[in-house]
Amino acid sequence: MLLTPTVRDQELITQESTRATYWEGSVNLEAKYQGKPVKGRGYAELTGYAKPFSKGI
């Protein structure tokens, strides 16, 4: 499965508030289902990829 962002720079780095880094936004999807290509649109949210979240908020 391939997810491609539809808008650049959708990563949020919130060092001054929650100190979490996450990516969210609209995506285009390309995949195969039962051997046939499918395309679609969706919304994705990614967290935890930059560094572990700390409890010191």
N, CA, C and O atoms as a CHARMM CRD file, in Angstrom:
* protein
*
  228
    1    1 MET  N      0.84500  -1.16900   0.00000 PROA 1      0.00000
    2    1 MET  CA     0.00000   0.00000   0.00000 PROA 1      0.00000
    3    1 MET  C      0.89500   1.23800   0.00000 PROA 1      0.00000
    4    1 MET  O      1.89800   1.29900   0.71000 PROA 1      0.00000
    5    2 LEU  N      0.51600   2.20000  -0.79600 PROA 2      0.00000
    6    2 LEU  CA     1.27200   3.44400  -0.88200 PROA 2      0.00000
    7    2 LEU  C      0.34500   4.60500  -0.53200 PROA 2      0.00000
    8    2 LEU  O     -0.69200   4.79700  -1.16700 PROA 2      0.00000
    9    3 LEU  N      0.72800   5.37200   0.48300 PROA 3      0.00000
   10    3 LEU  CA     0.00900   6.58300   0.85000 PROA 3      0.00000
   11    3 LEU  C      0.86100   7.77700   0.44700 PROA 3      0.00000
   12    3 LEU  O      2.03200   7.85600   0.81800 PROA 3      0.00000
   13    4 THR  N      0.28600   8.70200  -0.30500 PROA 4      0.00000
   14    4 THR  CA     1.00400   9.89000  -0.75500 PROA 4      0.00000
   15    4 THR  C      0.27200  11.12300  -0.23900 PROA 4      0.00000
   16    4 THR  O     -0.92200  11.27600  -0.49800 PROA 4      0.00000
   17    5 PRO  N      0.96600  12.01300   0.49100 PROA 5      0.00000
   18    5 PRO  CA     0.31700  13.22300   0.98700 PROA 5      0.00000
   19    5 PRO  C     -0.20900  14.07900  -0.16500 PROA 5      0.00000
   20    5 PRO  O      0.42500  14.16200  -1.21700 PROA 5      0.00000
   21    6 THR  N     -1.36500  14.71300   0.03100 PROA 6      0.00000
   22    6 THR  CA    -1.90800  15.60500  -0.99300 PROA 6      0.00000
   23    6 THR  C     -1.46800  17.05300  -0.76700 PROA 6      0.00000
   24    6 THR  O     -1.56100  17.88200  -1.67200 PROA 6      0.00000
   25    7 VAL  N     -0.99100  17.35100   0.43900 PROA 7      0.00000
   26    7 VAL  CA    -0.51900  18.69300   0.79100 PROA 7      0.00000
   27    7 VAL  C      0.84700  18.54900   1.44200 PROA 7      0.00000
   28    7 VAL  O      1.04500  17.66300   2.27300 PROA 7      0.00000
   29    8 ARG  N      1.77700  19.39700   1.08000 PROA 8      0.00000
   30    8 ARG  CA     3.11600  19.34800   1.67800 PROA 8      0.00000
   31    8 ARG  C      3.09500  19.89900   3.09600 PROA 8      0.00000
   32    8 ARG  O      2.19800  20.65400   3.47200 PROA 8      0.00000
   33    9 ASP  N      4.08700  19.51400   3.86900 PROA 9      0.00000
   34    9 ASP  CA     4.34200  20.07500   5.20100 PROA 9      0.00000
   35    9 ASP  C      3.15700  19.94600   6.15700 PROA 9      0.00000
   36    9 ASP  O      2.72300  20.93800   6.74300 PROA 9      0.00000
   37   10 GLN  N      2.64000  18.74700   6.31500 PROA 10     0.00000
   38   10 GLN  CA     1.53800  18.50700   7.23200 PROA 10     0.00000
   39   10 GLN  C      2.01300  17.96800   8.58300 PROA 10     0.00000
   40   10 GLN  O      1.21400  17.49100   9.39000 PROA 10     0.00000
   41   11 GLU  N      3.32300  18.04900   8.81700 PROA 11     0.00000
   42   11 GLU  CA     3.85900  17.59800  10.09300 PROA 11     0.00000
   43   11 GLU  C      3.73400  18.72800  11.11200 PROA 11     0.00000
   44   11 GLU  O      4.01900  19.88600  10.80800 PROA 11     0.00000
   45   12 LEU  N      3.30500  18.37700  12.31900 PROA 12     0.00000
   46   12 LEU  CA     3.15400  19.35600  13.39100 PROA 12     0.00000
   47   12 LEU  C      4.16600  19.04600  14.48300 PROA 12     0.00000
   48   12 LEU  O      4.21100  17.92800  14.99700 PROA 12     0.00000
   49   13 ILE  N      4.96800  20.02600  14.83100 PROA 13     0.00000
   50   13 ILE  CA     5.95800  19.89300  15.89600 PROA 13     0.00000
   51   13 ILE  C      5.53100  20.86700  16.98800 PROA 13     0.00000
   52   13 ILE  O      5.63800  22.08200  16.81900 PROA 13     0.00000
   53   14 THR  N      5.05100  20.33500  18.10000 PROA 14     0.00000
   54   14 THR  CA     4.44900  21.17000  19.14800 PROA 14     0.00000
   55   14 THR  C      5.34300  21.23000  20.38100 PROA 14     0.00000
   56   14 THR  O      4.93500  20.82300  21.46900 PROA 14     0.00000
   57   15 GLN  N      6.54800  21.73100  20.21400 PROA 15     0.00000
   58   15 GLN  CA     7.50400  21.79400  21.31800 PROA 15     0.00000
   59   15 GLN  C      7.05300  22.71100  22.45300 PROA 15     0.00000
   60   15 GLN  O      7.40200  22.46700  23.60800 PROA 15     0.00000
   61   16 GLU  N      6.29600  23.74300  22.15600 PROA 16     0.00000
   62   16 GLU  CA     5.88100  24.70300  23.18700 PROA 16     0.00000
   63   16 GLU  C      4.62000  24.29100  23.93800 PROA 16     0.00000
   64   16 GLU  O      4.33200  24.86300  24.99000 PROA 16     0.00000
   65   17 SER  N      3.86200  23.32800  23.44200 PROA 17     0.00000
   66   17 SER  CA     2.63300  22.93400  24.14100 PROA 17     0.00000
   67   17 SER  C      2.72900  21.48300  24.61300 PROA 17     0.00000
   68   17 SER  O      3.12200  21.23600  25.75400 PROA 17     0.00000
   69   18 THR  N      2.38400  20.53400  23.77100 PROA 18     0.00000
   70   18 THR  CA     2.36800  19.12600  24.18200 PROA 18     0.00000
   71   18 THR  C      3.70600  18.42400  23.99800 PROA 18     0.00000
   72   18 THR  O      3.89300  17.31000  24.48800 PROA 18     0.00000
   73   19 ARG  N      4.62900  19.05700  23.30500 PROA 19     0.00000
   74   19 ARG  CA     5.96100  18.49600  23.01100 PROA 19     0.00000
   75   19 ARG  C      5.86800  17.19100  22.22300 PROA 19     0.00000
   76   19 ARG  O      6.73500  16.32500  22.34500 PROA 19     0.00000
   77   20 ALA  N      4.84000  17.05500  21.43400 PROA 20     0.00000
   78   20 ALA  CA     4.68300  15.87900  20.57800 PROA 20     0.00000
   79   20 ALA  C      4.89200  16.28100  19.11900 PROA 20     0.00000
   80   20 ALA  O      4.53700  17.38800  18.71300 PROA 20     0.00000
   81   21 THR  N      5.45900  15.39400  18.35500 PROA 21     0.00000
   82   21 THR  CA     5.58900  15.59400  16.92000 PROA 21     0.00000
   83   21 THR  C      4.69400  14.57000  16.24400 PROA 21     0.00000
   84   21 THR  O      4.77300  13.37700  16.53500 PROA 21     0.00000
   85   22 TYR  N      3.85200  15.03700  15.35100 PROA 22     0.00000
   86   22 TYR  CA     2.97400  14.11300  14.64400 PROA 22     0.00000
   87   22 TYR  C      2.66500  14.63800  13.25500 PROA 22     0.00000
   88   22 TYR  O      2.83600  15.82200  12.96300 PROA 22     0.00000
   89   23 TRP  N      2.21600  13.75000  12.42500 PROA 23     0.00000
   90   23 TRP  CA     1.87500  14.08600  11.04400 PROA 23     0.00000
   91   23 TRP  C      0.41300  13.72800  10.85300 PROA 23     0.00000
   92   23 TRP  O     -0.02200  12.64500  11.24300 PROA 23     0.00000
   93   24 GLU  N     -0.35000  14.64300  10.24800 PROA 24     0.00000
   94   24 GLU  CA    -1.73300  14.32600   9.92800 PROA 24     0.00000
   95   24 GLU  C     -2.13900  15.06300   8.67500 PROA 24     0.00000
   96   24 GLU  O     -1.69000  16.18100   8.42300 PROA 24     0.00000
   97   25 GLY  N     -2.98500  14.43500   7.89500 PROA 25     0.00000
   98   25 GLY  CA    -3.48000  15.10200   6.71400 PROA 25     0.00000
   99   25 GLY  C     -4.07100  14.16100   5.68700 PROA 25     0.00000
  100   25 GLY  O     -4.13700  12.94700   5.87800 PROA 25     0.00000
  101   26 SER  N     -4.49600  14.76000   4.59900 PROA 26     0.00000
  102   26 SER  CA    -5.12600  13.99300   3.53200 PROA 26     0.00000
  103   26 SER  C     -4.07500  13.25200   2.71000 PROA 26     0.00000
  104   26 SER  O     -2.94900  13.72000   2.54000 PROA 26     0.00000
  105   27 VAL  N     -4.46900  12.09500   2.20900 PROA 27     0.00000
  106   27 VAL  CA    -3.55900  11.25000   1.43900 PROA 27     0.00000
  107   27 VAL  C     -4.29800  10.62500   0.25800 PROA 27     0.00000
  108   27 VAL  O     -5.51500  10.44200   0.28800 PROA 27     0.00000
  109   28 ASN  N     -3.54000  10.30900  -0.76500 PROA 28     0.00000
  110   28 ASN  CA    -4.01100   9.45800  -1.85600 PROA 28     0.00000
  111   28 ASN  C     -3.48400   8.06100  -1.58600 PROA 28     0.00000
  112   28 ASN  O     -2.38100   7.90200  -1.06300 PROA 28     0.00000
  113   29 LEU  N     -4.25600   7.05800  -1.93700 PROA 29     0.00000
  114   29 LEU  CA    -3.92200   5.67000  -1.66500 PROA 29     0.00000
  115   29 LEU  C     -3.82000   4.89600  -2.96700 PROA 29     0.00000
  116   29 LEU  O     -4.65600   5.04600  -3.85800 PROA 29     0.00000
  117   30 GLU  N     -2.78600   4.06400  -3.06900 PROA 30     0.00000
  118   30 GLU  CA    -2.65600   3.11400  -4.17400 PROA 30     0.00000
  119   30 GLU  C     -2.30400   1.76300  -3.56800 PROA 30     0.00000
  120   30 GLU  O     -1.39000   1.65600  -2.75100 PROA 30     0.00000
  121   31 ALA  N     -3.03400   0.74000  -3.97300 PROA 31     0.00000
  122   31 ALA  CA    -2.80300  -0.60400  -3.43700 PROA 31     0.00000
  123   31 ALA  C     -3.35200  -1.62700  -4.41100 PROA 31     0.00000
  124   31 ALA  O     -3.81900  -1.28700  -5.49800 PROA 31     0.00000
  125   32 LYS  N     -3.28700  -2.88400  -4.00500 PROA 32     0.00000
  126   32 LYS  CA    -3.92100  -3.96100  -4.75400 PROA 32     0.00000
  127   32 LYS  C     -4.85100  -4.69800  -3.81900 PROA 32     0.00000
  128   32 LYS  O     -4.52100  -4.94700  -2.65900 PROA 32     0.00000
  129   33 TYR  N     -6.01800  -5.04600  -4.33400 PROA 33     0.00000
  130   33 TYR  CA    -6.98500  -5.83100  -3.58800 PROA 33     0.00000
  131   33 TYR  C     -7.39400  -7.00200  -4.46300 PROA 33     0.00000
  132   33 TYR  O     -7.92500  -6.82800  -5.56000 PROA 33     0.00000
  133   34 GLN  N     -7.13700  -8.18500  -3.96000 PROA 34     0.00000
  134   34 GLN  CA    -7.39200  -9.41700  -4.70800 PROA 34     0.00000
  135   34 GLN  C     -6.74100  -9.36800  -6.09000 PROA 34     0.00000
  136   34 GLN  O     -7.32100  -9.79600  -7.08800 PROA 34     0.00000
  137   35 GLY  N     -5.50300  -8.82700  -6.11800 PROA 35     0.00000
  138   35 GLY  CA    -4.72100  -8.77600  -7.35000 PROA 35     0.00000
  139   35 GLY  C     -5.05500  -7.64100  -8.29000 PROA 35     0.00000
  140   35 GLY  O     -4.40500  -7.49600  -9.32600 PROA 35     0.00000
  141   36 LYS  N     -6.05200  -6.82600  -7.96300 PROA 36     0.00000
  142   36 LYS  CA    -6.44400  -5.72700  -8.84500 PROA 36     0.00000
  143   36 LYS  C     -6.04900  -4.39300  -8.22100 PROA 36     0.00000
  144   36 LYS  O     -6.18600  -4.21000  -7.01100 PROA 36     0.00000
  145   37 PRO  N     -5.56100  -3.46000  -9.03700 PROA 37     0.00000
  146   37 PRO  CA    -5.18300  -2.15500  -8.49400 PROA 37     0.00000
  147   37 PRO  C     -6.40500  -1.36500  -8.01900 PROA 37     0.00000
  148   37 PRO  O     -7.45100  -1.35400  -8.66800 PROA 37     0.00000
  149   38 VAL  N     -6.24500  -0.71200  -6.88100 PROA 38     0.00000
  150   38 VAL  CA    -7.28800   0.16200  -6.35100 PROA 38     0.00000
  151   38 VAL  C     -6.66500   1.50500  -5.98800 PROA 38     0.00000
  152   38 VAL  O     -5.48800   1.57400  -5.63400 PROA 38     0.00000
  153   39 LYS  N     -7.44400   2.54900  -6.07500 PROA 39     0.00000
  154   39 LYS  CA    -7.01100   3.89200  -5.69300 PROA 39     0.00000
  155   39 LYS  C     -8.07100   4.49200  -4.79000 PROA 39     0.00000
  156   39 LYS  O     -9.24800   4.14000  -4.87800 PROA 39     0.00000
  157   40 GLY  N     -7.65400   5.39100  -3.93000 PROA 40     0.00000
  158   40 GLY  CA    -8.61100   6.03300  -3.05000 PROA 40     0.00000
  159   40 GLY  C     -8.01800   7.26500  -2.40500 PROA 40     0.00000
  160   40 GLY  O     -6.87000   7.62800  -2.65900 PROA 40     0.00000
  161   41 ARG  N     -8.80900   7.89800  -1.57500 PROA 41     0.00000
  162   41 ARG  CA    -8.37300   9.06100  -0.81000 PROA 41     0.00000
  163   41 ARG  C     -8.69800   8.81100   0.64900 PROA 41     0.00000
  164   41 ARG  O     -9.63800   8.08300   0.96700 PROA 41     0.00000
  165   42 GLY  N     -7.92800   9.40900   1.52600 PROA 42     0.00000
  166   42 GLY  CA    -8.18000   9.19900   2.94400 PROA 42     0.00000
  167   42 GLY  C     -7.50700  10.24200   3.80000 PROA 42     0.00000
  168   42 GLY  O     -7.02700  11.26800   3.31800 PROA 42     0.00000
  169   43 TYR  N     -7.48600   9.94900   5.08400 PROA 43     0.00000
  170   43 TYR  CA    -6.88600  10.81600   6.09400 PROA 43     0.00000
  171   43 TYR  C     -6.01200   9.93900   6.97300 PROA 43     0.00000
  172   43 TYR  O     -6.45200   8.88300   7.42600 PROA 43     0.00000
  173   44 ALA  N     -4.78300  10.36100   7.21700 PROA 44     0.00000
  174   44 ALA  CA    -3.86100   9.57100   8.03600 PROA 44     0.00000
  175   44 ALA  C     -3.31400  10.41900   9.16600 PROA 44     0.00000
  176   44 ALA  O     -3.13700  11.62900   9.02400 PROA 44     0.00000
  177   45 GLU  N     -3.05100   9.77600  10.28100 PROA 45     0.00000
  178   45 GLU  CA    -2.41100  10.43300  11.41000 PROA 45     0.00000
  179   45 GLU  C     -1.31700   9.51000  11.92100 PROA 45     0.00000
  180   45 GLU  O     -1.58000   8.34900  12.23400 PROA 45     0.00000
  181   46 LEU  N     -0.09500  10.01500  12.00600 PROA 46     0.00000
  182   46 LEU  CA     1.05600   9.23700  12.45100 PROA 46     0.00000
  183   46 LEU  C      1.62800   9.86200  13.70900 PROA 46     0.00000
  184   46 LEU  O      1.83300  11.07500  13.76300 PROA 46     0.00000
  185   47 THR  N      1.88600   9.04500  14.72100 PROA 47     0.00000
  186   47 THR  CA     2.51300   9.51700  15.95100 PROA 47     0.00000
  187   47 THR  C      3.57300   8.52000  16.37500 PROA 47     0.00000
  188   47 THR  O      3.56600   7.37000  15.93500 PROA 47     0.00000
  189   48 GLY  N      4.48400   8.96100  17.23000 PROA 48     0.00000
  190   48 GLY  CA     5.48000   8.06800  17.79700 PROA 48     0.00000
  191   48 GLY  C      6.68000   7.78700  16.91900 PROA 48     0.00000
  192   48 GLY  O      7.53900   6.99400  17.30700 PROA 48     0.00000
  193   49 TYR  N      6.77600   8.39600  15.76200 PROA 49     0.00000
  194   49 TYR  CA     7.90000   8.12000  14.87100 PROA 49     0.00000
  195   49 TYR  C      9.10500   9.00800  15.15600 PROA 49     0.00000
  196   49 TYR  O     10.22400   8.64100  14.79500 PROA 49     0.00000
  197   50 ALA  N      8.91500  10.16400  15.79300 PROA 50     0.00000
  198   50 ALA  CA    10.02000  11.08600  16.03700 PROA 50     0.00000
  199   50 ALA  C     10.82100  10.66600  17.27300 PROA 50     0.00000
  200   50 ALA  O     12.04500  10.54900  17.22000 PROA 50     0.00000
  201   51 LYS  N     10.12200  10.44300  18.37400 PROA 51     0.00000
  202   51 LYS  CA    10.73200   9.95400  19.61700 PROA 51     0.00000
  203   51 LYS  C      9.60500   9.56900  20.55200 PROA 51     0.00000
  204   51 LYS  O      8.47500  10.02300  20.37000 PROA 51     0.00000
  205   52 PRO  N      9.88000   8.75200  21.53800 PROA 52     0.00000
  206   52 PRO  CA     8.81900   8.34800  22.47300 PROA 52     0.00000
  207   52 PRO  C      8.20800   9.55900  23.18700 PROA 52     0.00000
  208   52 PRO  O      8.90800  10.50800  23.54000 PROA 52     0.00000
  209   53 PHE  N      6.91100   9.50300  23.38700 PROA 53     0.00000
  210   53 PHE  CA     6.20200  10.55800  24.07800 PROA 53     0.00000
  211   53 PHE  C      6.55400  10.51100  25.56800 PROA 53     0.00000
  212   53 PHE  O      6.57700   9.43300  26.16200 PROA 53     0.00000
  213   54 SER  N      6.82600  11.66700  26.17200 PROA 54     0.00000
  214   54 SER  CA     7.15200  11.69500  27.59200 PROA 54     0.00000
  215   54 SER  C      5.94100  12.15300  28.40100 PROA 54     0.00000
  216   54 SER  O      5.09300  12.89000  27.89900 PROA 54     0.00000
  217   55 LYS  N      5.86900  11.72100  29.63500 PROA 55     0.00000
  218   55 LYS  CA     4.73000  12.05800  30.48000 PROA 55     0.00000
  219   55 LYS  C      4.89600  13.42000  31.16200 PROA 55     0.00000
  220   55 LYS  O      3.99700  13.84000  31.89100 PROA 55     0.00000
  221   56 GLY  N      6.00100  14.11600  30.95300 PROA 56     0.00000
  222   56 GLY  CA     6.27200  15.36200  31.67400 PROA 56     0.00000
  223   56 GLY  C      5.59500  16.58900  31.10200 PROA 56     0.00000
  224   56 GLY  O      6.25500  17.60000  30.86200 PROA 56     0.00000
  225   57 ILE  N      4.31500  16.52400  30.88100 PROA 57     0.00000
  226   57 ILE  CA     3.59500  17.67900  30.33700 PROA 57     0.00000
  227   57 ILE  C      3.22800  18.62400  31.45600 PROA 57     0.00000
  228   57 ILE  O      2.61600  19.66300  31.21000 PROA 57     0.00000
